[in-house]
């Protein structure tokens, strides 16, 4: 008889028994299992399934006899004080049992779960008519976790018909239930001096008894709820157990590609990719600023094995080689993060395209940590980075194109004497294959808060040049930029009056939220004058200049006396002139950056003003 035939019959097991087995340390998770993945909606849905006694899919367990086949861990927050003998490894069902365990112990950081019982809701208008699970979220305020005050007060909870799910925990918790009931019903208890006190006391006792009966009914339903399981025998080989784990994932959130590769690494090398990921995150904390670390691990590892950084390439990777390359991966991701910060691209929200990340990280395999070639190699990476930002190279088929760019960059890095005329072998740097944007093509770039490559590239140029805040004079850094907002230079409300689109990259500046709130709908001239009163004109000029914004063009943007068609025409003309002027500055910076250079703010403005003066003379002639 085959293993799958042996395990094809589901066995019944109540939640009460599951609870005891977890409590006693008899059930553990093999280390290749992913971590918690359910959100509060899935948790509440599963709890509703339980209290309504509805059927649920089977779980999957590997029997353990003697030495455990896999290194393991306990279900989150379930570490027993006196663990018993491990009898099963849970291969599927972790999310359900974790949700059950944590909700009935009320130890989620961000939420508490209640059962809503409409018959006890004493609100003027009941908030529902069905028994159901409800989640009350917590939030952080002044570094403390908060939740609605009533949620910590039994009497206020009962007034709303809410009973904590923690009271449904299997086992003898009668003292806890009695204590909660006493507190919850205290406002209902009559005083001895009340009229008809005896009759009221009898009614009170009847109400309290009724609440207790409802809780008891729900507790019995939870304790006896059937969560069946399939069982693989203890003599199942590790390879077969891992393959069954991958193939039979029955919960509502299927295994990700990373989950599958974690299991495959465990199978071929008996190492935990989760543990390695945690170690990498500790050693390279800045890498996670630019995207999901698991995704960076897979895409960079694929390139290090000269595989496409997509699902197919990642699956085809040699998992033992992935581990052998781990030191290269760590160094590459750490240096990639440092390189991007040096280009003043600070995080994922400000990154024009994530296609460049694995290419840069994998390229560092061939780049020394010091010396002349380091400077030459990083100039190549600067050319590549900014060319990717200011072309349509990665608008489509990004993994395939990233792979082609990486192979060409790698070929150049393998011969330190590569010449400038060889740069075009990298497709992203071949101007015939990947032409750079120009002023006209960039004019329609949208709002950079969205995931548009060109819009974010425009913003990236301003952060590269400092992006000094309009009010507090703080230069853009990773920390300072977390407190900034996407501000309309020409206010949205003002432009809307003239039916002019305002959500354009050219009309955006990153400034602190306090500065943004103070500006409101004011004319650009008005808020510039407010800044000048607090500082002086020279300082304010420097601040807006760092965003590649012309102080002179903003200072003439004043429309208090205008309305109707005259406002619309004047505003349209000024706004168009402002956008194109700023676009010319960004394109000049783009030309320098894509050539691998480091443009200075003063040099850009000097050249821009000289060009403007030349254009003015030519126009007059």
Buried (B, 14 or more C-beta within 10 A) or exposed (E): EEBBEBBEEBEEBBBBBBBBBBBBBBBBBBBBBBEBBBEBEBBBBBBBBBBEEEEBBBBBBBBBEEEEBBBBBBBBEBEEEEEEEBBBBBBBBBBBBBBBBBBBEBEBEEBBBBBBBEEBBEEEEBEEEEBBBBBBEBEEEEEEEEBBEBBEEBEBBBBBBBBBBBBBBBEEBEEEBEEBBEBBBEEBBBEEEEEEEEEBBEEBEEBBEEBBEBBBEBBEBBBEBEBBBBBBEBEBEBEBBBBBBBEBBBBEEEBBBBBBBBBBBBBBBEBBBBEBBEEBBEEBEBBBBBBEBBBBBBBBBBBBBEBBBBEEBBBEBEBEEBBEBBEBBBBBBBBBBEBBBEBBBBBBBBBBBBBBBBBBBBBBBBBEEEEEBEEBBBBBBBBBBBBBBBBBBBEEEBBEBBBBBBBBBBBBBEEEEBEEEBBBBBBBBBEEBBBBBEBEBBBEBBBBBEBBBBBBBBBBBBBBBBBBBBBEEBBBBBEBBEBBBBBBBBBBEBBEBBEBEBBBBBBBBBBBEEBBEBBEEBBBBBBBBBBBEEBEEEEBBBBBBBBBBBBEBBBEBBBEEBEEEEBBEBBBEBBEBBBEBBBBBBBBBBBBBBBBBEBEBEEBBEBBEEEEEEEEEEEEE
